């Protein structure tokens, strides 16, 4: 019996990875009901990472936590406790704590608003502190979809660090607070868990300069040209006060500098998709599959650099199909046996966005007709 693995990322702003995988499976099954379909929703450290892991890992437990929102209003969020991997060493009894920035300090939580000067990562830090207090043995920190350019100061404050102004008072949130920064005291910073912390990011930008956190990502968070320049200066001052971690490290500029802050804490910055694949056992699922279908909302020239579809294709060695909301004509689709654009199927990107589940089901059915017979494993 042919085995088909559905391993898409989320279609940002429209469908979770789990919903996308289910829609593709429904479409494929409508044409080839006898095939074995394996759901393996994926993520790369952005929005939907918790949902993908919760769906893919047996005995994963969602842990509720209340965190401060960007305007101080309490937000009901959660982090995820995963069982300790088989063969884990001593001290692994607490399992793996997965905390997602998008759940706690993400831009989606603003409901379309932007708070370029005061948005912070404090809520993310509170959730990390909660996981530490619960006794996790290792942390996996997903930092995509941020709303702030605070250099990760909010995270470190919640973990016990002190950032003060010229009068010795604690600075406020966001870039506005960073501009008042004069001194940093890391004496009270919480220790890493026994197994350390791994930070998932899909970008390699440094903290500072023309490719840094403020210059590249600040505008999408509401900073104008003058604001970008001011934020970059403030981030440079921050880095000078904490010289233990190189601001030029790839990924330091992720999530408005949160990558840098977590690196300064002692966490390891890693590419998100391979880490999620390891946690979910994706390589084993793919090894026995005749076809793997992956995808994301928009497949563009940057998708080859650490995004989910490219990584899944590297595991499947040519047995991969791509489904995306839109496919940039300049993007390299050579790693895939075939590709399907929802916008093309629906007649326009607007139609595809209006009801993506319908067009994902249509894509699954289309691929089953195109690639189904004669799949290896057919009898």
Wavefront OBJ file of the C-alpha trace (Angstrom):
o trace
v 0.000 0.000 0.000
v 1.491 3.391 -0.949
v 2.284 5.692 1.968
v 1.773 9.435 1.474
v 3.119 11.888 4.083
v 1.489 15.305 4.445
v 4.127 17.656 5.924
v 3.138 21.286 5.252
v 3.967 24.384 7.251
v 1.120 26.665 8.260
v -0.433 28.916 5.626
v 0.231 32.046 7.643
v -2.851 33.968 8.671
v -5.261 31.444 7.153
v -4.623 27.827 8.201
v -2.533 26.013 10.782
v -0.152 23.335 9.582
v -2.483 20.699 11.046
v -5.482 22.083 9.156
v -3.423 22.264 5.959
v -2.269 18.654 6.346
v -5.848 17.490 6.940
v -7.148 19.356 3.878
v -4.444 17.862 1.642
v -5.204 14.409 3.044
v -8.931 14.814 2.391
v -8.244 15.743 -1.209
v -5.830 12.911 -1.827
v -8.124 10.392 -0.149
v -11.056 11.425 -2.332
v -9.149 10.116 -5.354
v -7.071 7.306 -3.810
v -8.932 6.107 -0.694
v -6.802 2.969 -0.394
v -3.509 4.759 0.243
v -2.044 5.112 3.730
v -1.892 8.802 4.630
v 0.419 10.004 7.398
v -0.155 13.475 8.860
v 3.079 15.229 9.839
v 2.386 18.963 10.185
v 5.584 21.011 10.264
v 6.879 24.386 11.455
v 10.110 26.367 11.444
v 9.846 28.268 14.704
v 7.131 30.732 13.762
v 3.423 30.850 14.386
v 1.953 27.349 14.689
v 5.031 25.622 16.100
v 3.208 24.511 19.257
v 0.222 23.233 17.291
v 2.441 21.259 14.905
v 4.334 19.599 17.750
v 1.178 18.919 19.747
v -0.317 17.145 16.749
v 2.792 15.144 15.916
v 4.260 14.123 19.294
v 2.525 11.519 21.453
v 1.919 12.546 25.086
v 2.546 16.234 24.432
v 0.793 18.326 27.095
v -0.355 21.932 26.714
v 0.369 23.964 29.851
v -1.695 27.165 30.341
v 0.047 30.343 31.435
v -1.064 33.961 31.887
v 1.386 36.518 30.471
v 1.381 40.301 30.044
v 0.366 41.488 26.592
v 1.996 44.335 24.719
v -0.188 46.888 26.497
v 0.001 45.138 29.861
v -3.368 43.400 29.520
v -3.129 39.746 30.655
v -3.140 37.159 27.857
v -4.082 33.516 28.316
v -1.373 31.596 26.489
v 0.280 28.200 26.760
v 3.535 26.348 26.391
v 4.023 22.698 25.511
v 5.662 19.952 27.534
v 7.051 17.098 25.444
v 8.143 13.780 26.947
v 11.876 13.251 27.293
v 13.248 11.618 24.111
v 14.081 7.923 24.281
v 17.627 7.444 25.463
v 17.821 10.871 27.101
v 20.386 11.029 29.861
v 20.116 11.822 33.538
v 18.145 14.925 34.395
v 15.745 14.556 31.470
v 12.765 13.546 33.601
v 11.201 16.984 33.296
v 10.824 16.631 29.554
v 11.182 19.324 26.935
v 9.441 22.681 27.312
v 8.477 24.360 24.043
v 7.621 28.058 24.254
v 6.396 30.002 21.230
v 6.875 33.752 20.976
v 3.906 34.075 18.627
v 1.634 32.730 21.405
v 2.888 35.195 23.997
v 4.391 38.295 22.346
v 3.510 37.826 18.675
v 2.443 40.406 16.142
v -0.830 38.548 15.529
v -1.868 39.357 19.114
v -2.088 43.040 18.195
v -5.125 42.421 15.987
v -3.820 44.505 13.100
v -2.406 47.296 15.260
v 1.304 48.093 15.443
v 3.159 49.282 18.541
v 6.642 49.950 17.169
v 7.925 51.826 20.226
v 6.415 49.917 23.144
v 5.846 46.321 21.992
v 8.085 43.953 23.939
v 8.958 40.309 24.526
v 8.135 40.357 28.234
v 5.212 37.921 27.840
v 7.489 35.432 26.094
v 9.926 35.662 28.996
v 7.163 35.076 31.549
v 6.157 31.878 29.727
v 9.803 30.713 29.648
v 10.085 31.378 33.381
v 6.913 29.333 33.943
v 8.392 26.387 32.038
v 11.587 26.634 34.099
v 9.571 26.706 37.322
v 7.733 23.582 36.148
v 11.052 21.737 36.041
v 11.602 21.131 32.327
v 14.967 19.595 31.528
v 15.435 21.359 28.203
v 13.885 24.307 26.371
v 12.982 24.749 22.720
v 12.167 28.387 22.009
v 10.328 29.326 18.810
v 10.874 33.026 18.095
v 9.119 33.771 14.799
v 6.250 36.261 14.338
v 7.479 38.909 16.771
v 5.944 42.356 17.156
v 8.840 44.190 18.781
v 12.379 45.453 18.291
v 13.320 45.425 21.961
v 16.497 43.371 21.608
v 14.921 40.640 23.714
v 15.207 42.835 26.803
v 11.647 41.914 27.805
v 12.599 38.225 27.861
v 15.685 38.797 29.983
v 13.792 41.098 32.370
v 11.225 38.368 32.972
v 14.085 35.947 33.655
v 15.594 38.182 36.315
v 17.942 40.603 34.548
v 17.823 44.337 35.328
v 18.021 47.066 32.696
v 18.165 50.572 34.167
v 18.262 54.216 33.113
v 20.509 57.061 34.263
v 18.563 57.342 37.498
v 18.803 53.651 38.302
v 15.138 52.978 37.530
v 14.023 50.046 35.405
v 13.531 51.039 31.781
v 10.144 50.735 30.084
v 9.148 48.330 27.364
v 10.180 48.325 23.717
v 12.459 50.585 21.736
v 11.303 53.550 23.823
v 12.727 51.873 26.907
v 15.917 50.834 25.123
v 16.661 54.467 24.297
v 16.872 55.160 28.044
v 19.217 52.250 28.790
v 22.402 53.023 30.717
v 23.242 49.891 32.724
v 22.642 46.140 32.667
v 22.784 43.758 35.640
v 22.598 40.039 34.805
v 23.325 38.864 38.344
v 19.768 37.671 38.943
v 19.289 36.027 35.551
v 17.783 32.548 35.809
v 20.012 29.616 34.916
v 19.432 27.551 31.805
v 17.797 24.159 32.389
v 20.154 21.147 32.644
v 19.777 20.273 28.952
v 20.152 23.862 27.772
v 17.947 25.807 25.384
v 17.715 25.784 21.609
v 16.317 28.809 19.797
v 14.448 28.117 16.557
v 14.738 30.730 13.839
v 14.390 30.767 10.067
v 16.512 33.903 9.555
v 20.268 34.496 9.774
v 20.332 38.285 10.161
v 22.781 39.888 12.608
v 21.589 42.208 15.342
v 22.905 45.463 13.867
v 23.452 47.326 10.621
v 21.743 47.294 7.205
v 20.863 43.596 7.496
v 20.036 43.795 11.186
v 16.909 43.536 13.287
v 15.783 47.144 12.960
v 16.706 47.722 9.320
v 15.186 44.554 7.886
v 12.264 43.816 10.194
v 11.526 47.158 11.866
v 9.393 48.562 9.018
v 6.956 45.638 9.147
v 6.536 46.379 12.858
v 5.743 50.041 12.231
v 9.111 51.803 12.402
v 9.700 54.534 9.812
v 13.174 55.368 8.468
v 13.995 57.619 11.412
v 12.684 55.034 13.831
v 14.813 52.311 12.252
v 17.930 54.437 12.706
v 17.077 55.196 16.338
v 16.329 51.545 17.079
v 19.626 50.428 15.552
v 21.520 52.904 17.764
v 19.636 51.672 20.842
v 20.362 48.037 19.976
v 24.050 48.851 19.497
v 24.175 50.394 22.979
v 22.493 47.298 24.397
v 25.030 45.004 22.723
v 27.925 47.108 24.032
v 26.641 46.650 27.581
v 26.446 42.860 27.222
v 29.650 41.973 25.342
v 29.454 38.233 26.046
v 27.552 37.463 22.817
v 28.610 38.659 19.370
v 25.863 40.753 17.729
v 27.150 39.619 14.321
v 26.173 36.007 15.068
v 23.784 34.694 12.385
v 20.261 34.793 13.809
v 21.066 37.413 16.456
v 18.691 39.817 14.697
v 15.782 37.377 14.671
v 12.583 38.528 16.396
v 13.759 42.098 16.878
v 16.983 40.998 18.555
v 15.470 38.247 20.706
v 17.897 35.812 19.077
v 20.763 37.924 20.420
v 19.277 38.137 23.934
v 18.730 34.391 24.175
v 22.230 33.794 22.851
v 23.556 36.094 25.573
v 21.624 33.951 28.088
v 23.539 30.930 26.809
v 20.981 29.391 24.449
v 21.983 27.919 21.091
v 20.557 29.417 17.881
v 19.535 26.741 15.362
v 17.533 26.476 12.151
v 13.913 25.809 13.030
v 12.779 23.246 10.462
v 15.472 20.616 11.191
v 14.822 20.882 14.931
v 11.061 20.424 14.520
v 11.687 17.498 12.173
v 13.936 15.880 14.781
v 11.372 16.354 17.556
v 8.601 14.817 15.443
v 10.606 11.958 13.905
v 9.893 13.214 10.389
v 12.926 11.526 8.798
v 11.633 8.053 9.751
v 8.173 8.833 8.376
v 9.577 10.166 5.131
v 11.987 7.235 4.644
v 9.143 4.769 4.105
v 6.918 7.065 2.021
v 6.335 6.929 -1.705
v 5.498 10.636 -1.754
v 5.733 13.595 0.621
v 3.550 16.674 0.128
v 4.777 19.868 1.760
v 3.957 23.547 1.400
v 3.488 27.019 2.862
v 1.493 30.162 2.203
v 3.983 31.858 -0.104
v 6.924 30.119 -1.767
v 9.506 32.689 -2.842
v 13.268 32.851 -3.521
v 13.968 33.028 0.230
v 12.072 29.796 0.875
v 15.117 27.731 -0.060
v 17.031 29.170 2.916
v 15.804 27.240 5.936
v 12.052 27.166 5.285
v 9.987 24.027 5.776
v 9.388 22.980 2.128
v 13.077 23.039 1.201
v 14.057 21.068 4.283
v 11.330 18.457 3.744
v 12.466 18.091 0.129
v 16.029 17.471 1.300
v 14.793 14.550 3.409
v 12.623 13.023 0.696
v 15.198 13.049 -2.119
v 12.965 13.896 -5.062
v 9.793 12.253 -3.748
v 8.259 15.592 -2.795
v 5.420 17.726 -4.137
v 5.015 21.408 -3.263
v 1.699 23.140 -2.596
v 1.731 26.884 -1.872
v -0.759 29.709 -1.784
v 1.375 31.428 -4.374
v 4.633 30.445 -6.049
v 6.983 33.244 -7.040
v 8.114 32.722 -10.652
v 11.697 33.446 -9.549
v 11.648 30.773 -6.838
v 13.568 27.537 -7.394
v 11.124 24.631 -7.498
v 13.656 22.118 -8.854
v 13.804 20.126 -5.571
v 10.165 19.098 -6.106
v 8.707 16.501 -8.443
v 5.829 18.889 -9.114
v 4.291 22.014 -7.634
v 0.784 23.413 -7.307
v -0.217 27.028 -6.666
v -3.550 27.575 -4.918
v -3.789 30.951 -6.652
v -3.569 29.239 -10.033
v -6.164 26.628 -9.111
v -8.541 29.216 -7.662
v -8.060 31.717 -10.478
v -6.625 34.419 -8.226
v -4.716 34.822 -4.974
v -7.732 36.581 -3.437
v -9.960 33.573 -4.106
v -7.354 31.201 -2.696
v -6.990 33.250 0.501
v -10.769 33.456 0.942
v -11.117 29.684 1.342
v -7.687 28.012 1.452
v -8.968 24.706 2.835
v -11.140 24.206 -0.245
v -8.216 24.803 -2.580
v -5.852 22.662 -0.528
v -8.323 19.799 -0.848
v -8.447 20.487 -4.574
v -4.642 20.435 -4.656
v -4.541 17.102 -2.855
v -6.980 15.621 -5.355
v -5.044 17.124 -8.281
v -1.779 15.590 -7.058
v -3.418 12.213 -6.482
v -4.595 12.190 -10.097
v -1.253 13.448 -11.415
v 1.148 11.424 -9.269
v -0.957 8.610 -7.831
v -0.690 5.803 -10.380
v 1.747 4.239 -10.675
v 3.220 4.987 -7.238
v 5.735 2.487 -5.998
v 3.873 0.273 -3.572
v 0.760 -0.036 -5.721
v -0.394 -3.588 -6.114
l 1 2 3 4 5 6 7 8 9 10 11 12 13 14 15 16 17 18 19 20 21 22 23 24 25 26 27 28 29 30 31 32 33 34 35 36 37 38 39 40 41 42 43 44 45 46 47 48 49 50 51 52 53 54 55 56 57 58 59 60 61 62 63 64 65 66 67 68 69 70 71 72 73 74 75 76 77 78 79 80 81 82 83 84 85 86 87 88 89 90 91 92 93 94 95 96 97 98 99 100 101 102 103 104 105 106 107 108 109 110 111 112 113 114 115 116 117 118 119 120 121 122 123 124 125 126 127 128 129 130 131 132 133 134 135 136 137 138 139 140 141 142 143 144 145 146 147 148 149 150 151 152 153 154 155 156 157 158 159 160 161 162 163 164 165 166 167 168 169 170 171 172 173 174 175 176 177 178 179 180 181 182 183 184 185 186 187 188 189 190 191 192 193 194 195 196 197 198 199 200 201 202 203 204 205 206 207 208 209 210 211 212 213 214 215 216 217 218 219 220 221 222 223 224 225 226 227 228 229 230 231 232 233 234 235 236 237 238 239 240 241 242 243 244 245 246 247 248 249 250 251 252 253 254 255 256 257 258 259 260 261 262 263 264 265 266 267 268 269 270 271 272 273 274 275 276 277 278 279 280 281 282 283 284 285 286 287 288 289 290 291 292 293 294 295 296 297 298 299 300 301 302 303 304 305 306 307 308 309 310 311 312 313 314 315 316 317 318 319 320 321 322 323 324 325 326 327 328 329 330 331 332 333 334 335 336 337 338 339 340 341 342 343 344 345 346 347 348 349 350 351 352 353 354 355 356 357 358 359 360 361 362 363 364 365 366 367 368 369 370 371 372 373 374 375 376 377 378 379
